[in-house]
Amino acid sequence: MGLVKAPELYACGVDYVGISNIETFFASFPEYWKPLTEMAKEIWYDLDNPEETKIAREVSPVYQTDKDHPAGFCGAGCE
């Protein structure tokens, strides 16, 4: 998130396990996390609330790609 919020401080960035989109992160909770959904809403964002969804989008790096940032690298894989 630092690369998004203060790009002037960085020459480049690497995303290893960061969350780039809070909405898809919540939607991808595995079945064994489902009982923790309400707690996650209290700690992070309640995406059923339009105001909190707006904030979640503002802080999700995926929605910041149109801005001028240093070079970035995102590595992804599967288990």
Protein Blocks (a to p, Z undefined) as FASTA:
>chain_A
ZZmmmmmlpfbdcdfkbcfbfklmmmmpcfklmmmmmmmmmmmccfkbmklmmmmmmmmm
klmmmpccdddddddddZZ
